Structure formats: structure tokens, C-alpha cells
């Protein structure tokens, strides 16, 4: 192999792993890697803050199933990036974060921006690696991608000392390491069929990582052939289409009681890809009895996050399981129609915008009417991104999910995700319609990434729900400290004007009468003018959730 710097070898290794773009905030600590990107096929998407960098990389990982790649500098850059690492850890998303470090000779002298990556990231990353040998640069890339993707996916952090990456090496590019999908044995498949055939009230729960569109379709097809109700894990509602006759709704927030009833009353629960973690089980209180029959299909041998009984653990990814059940036919079994239909009907009814929509205060626009106006404009494959907060409920409840992957959100409760994730999805799939729904507090945490969107041609439609408060915290506050509002009120800018300042389309909604026209103009901006659009919805602060 011809001699080159370790930094250039890292870039060449990224190309070998099929990386088409990386997300960065530049730093002097990894200049040689930036130089390697100059002539490479890898697009360098330069962002405005490191939190946006890791959010974009995480969303890219959710979309593609392959590790999203982020690059930041040491100290302050790494600390800002930590929020996305925590997200990737709790959401089980493959992510590789490269962090520039101080020169080796400067370690443990409190040099400028020095920090210890092992101590900072050790509890929230699958692996933390520091490159000290230029000959191992490509090996580290291969190991990082394998660790991020295998088993239960997650973040891997690779430290790059600025002097090591400039050193020369003739080491070859290490090819990608294959990631196992696990398997379902004939015995396991036969026993699962027998268990389902004797169940009076079976149910399937879908969620977690390692899905593909094909796997989602195969597992859905199995459930539909046999009329088995399917509940979705929290913020994992896109594993099954919302118009499927066996879909009975998403657990967690903005759910129906019938969805919870299916979870708690099922005499056999088949959990595919995910676990019974705290949110779907209401803080580890639902379905915790040791007598519960839970068949868990999960490629994570440790079943991290799972609570409650495990009747059988099938060590397989959703891809392997989908292939296994594609041709599985059950024998004679009880009629499950009366078990399925009430929850399925409740789910369909829950998705309808209520007739009470429009009872908002003067000087505000009703979010349910905004969504109603949006729905006719949304293609079947629309991608929806949300952050964390009450604003997520409108998208989660009313916007149909047309197939995996189409809903990008956060399970770790982080704010500021909606805009960066929308930018990442739009860059990866430029012809896809991307709708982002953001809260006012949430939007301002990373609205600067609108500049990134304009610079690189991303064009999401971003709806900002402005109720002048941190709505979720206000709701908790009213429940625990009624009438004592403290620390939750916001004074916001004109978000439409902010958007126009970045070069995006911006519009402000303060009346229900203007909704259809404003929405139509915003849709034209993203589809015809091909620019991002922001619709600033001045919302009624008393309507904290849909249906109020």
C-alpha cells in the first residue's frame, strides 16, 4: 500500500464502509482528517453546533440502519456532542463519533481542551477507543463500525490525537466486519407456533433497532394473516403501518387505554426487536408478574432494559425473525376477533381529528386544524421528525405512518432533535417529503441548523408549536403544584422572521381562518421552490395536548 497519513487512511476506510456523508463541526485537533475528506467521495456536512452534529448522525443511523458518522473536536466540542451519544445509547442507534484529542505528549498535563474520553463516554458508549498507533487507523474504523452495529446497536467513540493522525503509514484498508443477524431455529419456530395456537389472547409488540422495511412488512404480514393484535413500543409506531387491521396503537404517551389493555391482558406476548422497558410499562409497573408469558425476540444476548418475565428468548434480529415467520402458518386456534377488534377500532378512532377542534383562544391557531390541513398534502412515504415534549403528540396521534422507517424521534427525552434530524433525513433522501413538528422551547435548542439545511439543500417543512412555555413541564407542574407556575414560561421571537433570516420560507399563523392558505404556501415552498419552510403556529397555551 502507498504511504499516507493515518487521517487520510481513516477517510479511505470510511469510503470502504459505504459512508456517503459525515456531520462535523471542524476543529484544529483533526485537521488531517478534514484534509482527507477534501478529495474523497464522502460529503462533509458542516453543522453549527456539536449537538446538531450528533443528532444528525443519529438520525442518519436510524434511517439507514448503518452507523451515522460524527466528527468533533476535543473538550468543548466533545461535551456538546455528548447529548447525541446519550440518545444513541438509549435509542440503540448505530453511531460512530470521532473526537480530536490533544497530542500524546500533552496528556495528563491539563493541556488546552484536554479531557479523558474513557471517563467521559465510558458509561454511555459501547466502546471508547483512542488511536495511538497510525498503523491501526483502518482497524479502528472497522472495529468501531462493527461494535456500533452488532448485537444491540449503539454509539462508539474513537479518539484521534492530533499528532498521531498526521503520522505516515502503509497499512492497508481493513474491510468491513460482517454483523450477525442471529437465527430462529426450527425447534423455536415450532414451539412458538404451538404456544400461539393455544393462546386465548395473544399479542405482538414491535420496536427497537435492527429493522428493515422488508422485515417490518414480513412481521406485519404474519400478524395480519392470523389476526393477532400488534402494539408498538414507545416512539416505534412505524414498524407497522397505522392502517393495518391489526395495529392497535403505540404505548407510552398519547395512547389509548385499549392499547394498554392489550399489553396487560395478553396471555402470550411476543416481543420483537425491543424489550419491556420503563415507558411502555408505566415505570416498570405493567406486565411485571413472573407468571406472564413473554416470548422475546431480540439479538441482544443481555436483554438490556428488559423487565418482567422471559418465557423464551430467541436470539435473532427482526430481519432474521421476519424471514422465519414469512411462511409460518398456524394450525387450529381460538377465534381472536373479539380480542382484536375493540382495540383496533379504538386505535382508528383515536387517529381521527375530533369535532371539537377549533375551540382555541382568540389570537391563536388550533394545532388539530393545522394537522387536518397538512394531511392532504402528505405523501404516503412522508418522514416525520419530532423532538421531546407535548408537541410530539400531534404528529404521533394524527399523522399516518406509511412504512418503516418514517418516524424519527427520541426515547431518551432529549430536546432539540426535531430540526437536525429533519435536515439529516432530507439530505439522505432529497426527494422525500420531510415534516418536522417542534415545540417552541425545543426548536430554539437547535434552530441554527436551518443554516445547515439552506447551505446543503435540505428542505423539510418545520411546524413550530408556540404555546409560550415548556408545555410538558408545565403539565407536570400543574399536576403536582397546581396554580404555582414557576420556571416554565417563555417569551419567543417571531420564528417565521428567524426562518426568513436563514433563507428559508417563513410564515406565522395566529388565526384558524388562515391555516389552509399558509400550509399550502409552505408545501409549495418545499416541493416547488425546494427550500426549507417554517410555519410558526401561535398556539393556545391552555391546550397542552390533542383533544383538549
N, C-alpha and C positions, 0 to 999 in steps of 0.2 A: 504493500500500500504506500502511496506517496505520503510524505510527511506533511502534517498540517497541525494547527493548534488544536488543543482539546476543545476549545469553544466551537470551532468550526466542525469538529467531529461530532459534537453534540447535535448541531443543526442537521448534519448529514444523517445522523441516527433518527432524528425526528422525521425526516423525509422517508426513511426506510419503514417507519411505523405508520405511515399514511397520514401524518399530521398535515392538514391543509392550512391551519391558521393558529397563531398563538396570540394571547392577550397580555399586554405588557404596560407597565409604567417604567420608562428607562432609568437606569442608574449607572454610575461610573464603575460599580463593582462587577458588572457583567458586560462590559463594552465589547469583549471579543465575541460573545455570543451574538450580540446585536450586529456586529460586523459580519458574522457568518450568515445571518438572515438576509443581508443586503442582496446577495446574488442567488438566494435559494428560491425554491418554489413555495415556501411557507409564507403566507401573508402575516405580517406583523401588525396587529390591530392595537394601536396605541391609545390607551384609555386615560381618563383624567384623575382617577384615584384607585389605589390598590384594592379597595373593597369591590369596586366595579370590575376590576380585572378578574378576581377570583369568582365573583358572581357570574360573569360572562363565561368563564371557563367551565364552571359547574353546570350552567345551563347547556353548554355545548356537549358536555358529557351525558346529561340526561337525554338530549336529543339524539345523539349518535350511538350511545352505548359504549363509546370509546373514550379514553381519558381526555378531558379538556386540559389544555396546557396554559399555565400562567407563569409569568416571569416578573419578579420584583427585586428591588434592591434590599440591602441589609437594614437592620434597625427599624426606623420608622416605616419603611415600605413593608417589611415583613409583618410589623404589628398591625398595619391597616389590612393586610391580606388575611389575617387570622380569621376574620369573620366568615370568609368563604370556605376556609379549611374546616371550621366547625360545622358549617352547613353540609359540606360533602361527607363529613364523618357521620352526622345524624341522618342524612338522607341517603347514605350508601351510594354515593355518586363517584365514579372514577375521575380522579383529578390528579395531575402532576404539577406541583409548584416548584419552580426553580428560583432559588434565592441567592443573589450575590452576597459574598461574605468578605470579611477583611482578609488581607494577606496572611498566610500561615504564620509568618514570623511575628505578626501583631497580636496573635491570640493571647487571651488572658492578661492583657495589659490595659483593658478598658479603652481600646482604640476607638476612633471615630465611628459611631454607629455599630459597634460590636455587640453581638448577643450570642447566646448559645442555642442553636436551633434544636438540639436534642431536648433541652429543658423547656423551651417554649412550645414546641409542637409535639413532644413525645406522647402526651396523653390524648391527642386528637388526630393522630395520623397513623396509618397502617405501618409505615416505615419512615424513618428520618435518616437520610444518607448524606455524608459530606465527602465530596470528591477530593482526595488528597494525592491521587496518582493519575496523571494525564492519560496513561495507557489504559485506564479502566473507564474512561469517559463514556464510551458507547455501551459498555457492560452495565453501567449505572442506569443509562436510559432504558435499556431492555428490562432490567430488574425493576425499575420504578413502574414501567407500564404494566408489567406482569402483576406486581403487588397491588397496584391500583385497580386492576380488572378482575383478579381471581377471587374465588370464594364470595364473601360479601364485599362488594367494591367499596372504595373509599379513597381518601387523599394520601398522597405520598409526597414528602418534601425532600428536595435534593439541594444541598448547599454547594455553592460554587465559589471557592476562594478566588479572588480576582487575579492572583498571581499564578495559580495552578492552571486556569483555563487558557492562559497565554502560552503555556509551555508546549513544545512540539512533541508529536507522537506519530508513529507509523502504524498504530494499532488499527485493525480492520473494524468495519461496522458490524456490530452484533445483530443478527436478525431477531425479529420479534419472537417471544416465547409463547407457545400455544396455551390457551386458557381452557381448562376442562369445564364441560357443562354438567358433569355428573350423569347419572342414568337412573332409569326406573327398571328394576328387574321384572322378569315375567312373574315371579312369585309376588312381588309387591303389587303389581297391577292386578293380579287375580284376587289378592286379599282385599284390595281397595274396592274392586267391583262387588265382592261378596258383602263387604261392610255397607256399601251404599244400597245394595238390594234389600237389606234387612232394616234399613233406617226408615223411621216414620216421618222424620223432619230433617232431611239433610240440607246442608247449605255449603256454599263455596265462598271463600274470602280471598280477594285478589289484591296484590300490591307489591311493594318492594322493587328491587332492581333486577337487572339481567333479562328484561323483557325485550321482545322484538314485535313488530306489527304482526308477523306470522304467528308467533306464539300466542299473542293475545287473541287472534282470530280462532286458533285451534282450541284453546281452552274455552272460549265463549261458545264455540260450536258444540263442544261436548256438553256444556251445561244446557244449551238450548235443545239439543236432541232429547234430553231426558227431563227437561222441565225442572231443573234444580235452581233455586234462588241464589243469586250472586250478590254479596255485599262487597263494597270496595273499601279498602283501607283509607285512612285519612289522607286527603290530598293525593289519592291514587285512583281517582274515578275514571281515568282514561284507559284502564286495562280492559274495560268492557264498554261498548257503545251505550250511550244513555237511552237509545231507543230499542235496545234489546228487550225482548219479552221477559227475560229472566233477571234483568237488572232491578235491584230493589233499593239502590241508593248507597250513599257514602257515609261512613262512620265519622265520628268526631263532631265538629261544629256544623251547624246548619243542616242537621239530619232530621229524619222523621223517627217517631217512636216505633213505627213498624220496622224500620231498619234495625234498630236496637233489639227489637223483639226477635228478629231472625237470628241475630248473633247469640242471644241469651237462651233461646228456646230450642235451637237446633240440637238434635240428639246425635248428630255427627257433623262436625265442621271440618271441611277440607281447606286448609290454609295454603295458598300457592304463592310463593315468592316473598312473602312477608312474615310477620310474627304478630302475636297478640301483645302489642306494646301498650304504653300508658294511655295515649289519647283514645284509641278505639275502645279501650276497656274502662274508660272513665276513671283514670288514675288507679289502674290495677284492681278494680272492684267488680267488673263484669266478667263472667265466664272464668272465674278463678278456682272453681271447685275441682278437687282432684278426680272426681268421677266423670268429668267432662271428656267426651271422646273427640280429640283433636288430632287429625292427621295433618302433619306439617311437611309440606314440600318446599325445601329450602336448601340451597347449595352451601350455606354457611354451616359448617360442622358444629360450631359452638352455639348456634341459635341465639346470638346476642340480641338483646331487647325482648326476648320472648318471656311471657308469664303464663302461668297456668299449666295444666296437664299436657303431656305429649303422649298420645297413644302410639303413634308411629311416626318416625322421622325418615322421610325419603330424601336422600342426599342428591338433589337434582335441581337444576335451574329451571325457570319457566320454559325455556326453549326445549330442554330435554323432556320435560313433563308434557308440554303441548304435543310433541311428536308422539309420545307414548299413548296419549288418550285420543289421538286423532281417529283411530279406528276402533276404540273401545266401545262395545255395546253392552249394556246391562241386560241381565235376564229379568224375569218377572219381579216386580217390586210394587210397593203400595202406590196408590194414586196420590201424587203430591200437588194436585191442582189447588185444593183448598188451602194448602200450606203456602203456596207461591202467590196466588192471586191478590190477597189483601195487601201484602207488602208491595207488590209490583204496581198495583193501582194507586197506592198512597204515594209511591215514588213519582209516578207520572203526574199526579195531581199537584205534588209539591213543586214540580217544574213549571207549572202554569203561573203566569203573572196574575195576581189576584185582581178582582174587580175594584178593590179599594184603592188601587194605585192612583196617585194624583191628589191625595189628601194632605199634601205638604203645605208648609207655611208660605205666605207671600214672599216674593223676592228670592225664591229657591226653585230648583228643578227636581223632580222626583226621579230617583235612580231607577225605579222599576219601569218608568216610562222611557228612560234613556235606553235601557236594555231592550225594551219592546221595539224601539225604533231601530236599534242596531241589528236585531236578529235577521230581518230580511236581507241584510247586506252581507251576512257572514257565509262564506263558502263552507262546504261540509268539512273540509280539512283545516279549518281555522285553528291556529295555535293561540292559546290564551296564557298569559303570564300574570301572576299576582305575587304580591309580597306577603306580609303578615299583618293582619288587622281585620276589622269588621268589613272593610271594602271587599275582601275576598268572597264574602258570602253571596254577593250579587252574581258574580261570574260563576261560582261553584254551583249555585242553585239553578240559575236560569239559562246559562249558555250550554247548548248541547255539546257533548263530546263525541266526535265523529270517528275516533280510532286512535290507537296508540302510535306515537306519543303526541298529545295535543294539549296537555295541561302542565304548565311549568310553575311550580310553587315551592314552598319551603316547609319542611316538617320541624325545623329547629326554632321556628318563631322569629327568625331574623327579619328586620325591616330593611328597605332599600333595594330589594331584589327585582321589583317589577320592571323598571326601566332597563337595567343592564341585561337581564335575561331576554327581554324583548329584542334588544339590539342583537344579541348573540344568535337568537333563532332566525331573525330576519337576515342576518349576514350569511348564515349557513344555508338557508332556503329562501333566496331572494324573491321568488315568485309566490311565496305563500303569504296569505293574509295573517298578520300577527296583531292580535288585540291584547292590550295591556290595561289592566284595571288596577289603579293605585289609590291609596289613601293620601290625604294631604301631607301628613307627617311623614309617611313612608316615601312619597315622591321626592320630597326635599332632601332625603338622605343620599340620593344618587342621581338627581335630575341633571347633574352636569354631564352625564354620559349621553345626553341628547347631542352634545357636540361631537361625540364619537359617532353617533348614528349619522349625523349630517356629513361628516368627513368621509365615511366609508360607504355611504349609500344605503344604510338600513332604513326601513320605512314602516315602523309599527304605528298603529293608532293607539294612543295612550289616553285613557279616560281617568281623570283625577277627581276623586270624590272628596270635595272640600266641605267638611262639616265643622271646621274651625276647632278641632280637638283631636286628641289621641282617643279615638272612639272606643276601642276595646278596653283601655284602662279606665275610661270614664264609666263604662258599663259595670266593670268590677267595682269601681268606687261607689257607684250608686247602690250596688247590692250590699256592700259591706259598711259603707259610711254614707248613708243616704242624706242628700242635701248639703254635703260638705265637699264641694268641688275644690280640688287642690292639685295644682301641677299638671293639669291635663288640657288647658285651653291654649289655642294657637291664634296668632294673627298672621295671616298668609298674604303673600304677594299675589298679583294677577298672573296666574300660571300661563294664561294664553299669551300675555305680553312676554313672559320669560321664554316661551317656546319660539315666538317670532324673533326674539333676540338671537337665538341659536341658529335661525334659518329654517325652522320648521313651521308648519301651519299651526296657528293657534286660534282657538275660539272659546268664548265664555258663555255659559248657559245659566240664566237666572230665572227663566220662565218656561213652564211646560209648553206654551204655545210655540216656542222657538226650537223645540227639541228635534223634530224631524228634519228641518232645514239645516241645522247645524251639523247633525250627524251625516246627512247626505253630502255636505260640503267636505267634511273630514274624510269620508270614504273616498271621495274624488281626489283629494289631495294625495292619499297614499297609493291609490290604484292608477290614477292618470298622471298626476304631477310627480309621483314617485318620490315624495318627501315624507318624513315623519310628521305626524299630526298629534296635537294635544287638545283635548276637549276638557275645559275647566268647568266642572259641574258644581255650582254653588248649592250644596245640599242642606236639607233641613236637619239641624243638629239634634232634633228630638227623635229622628228616625234612624236609630243606630243600626238596625238590621232589616233585611227584607221582611215584608209582611206586617210591619208596624203601622 
